[in-house]
Amino acid sequence: MKEKLSKLIDVKSIMTLALTAGFVGLTCTGEISGQEYLTIFTMIVGFYFGVQTEKSRQK
């Protein structure tokens, strides 16, 4: 359990969560459109999970 928690508290994980929260805030205030949010969010999450999958394969 501690191992999973330590993996969750990783710089990339924190950055992903912070960026997600930031873009949600910008979308809710109307600064960016829903389509722009979806594009950016898809790129961030896709990159994050792509890196995680590659790390799993290398082990």
C-alpha positions, 0 to 999 in steps of 0.5 A: 500500500505504501509503495502504491502511494509513493508511486502516486506522489510522483512529480509527473502525477502531481503535474498531471493533477495540477494541469488538469485542475488548472484547465478545469478551472479555465474551462469553468470560467470560460477562458477556454472552450470545452473543445480546447480543454478536451484536446489538451486533457487528452494529450496530457493523460495520453502522454502520462499513461503512455509513459507509465505503460512503457515503464511497465514493459521495461521491467 
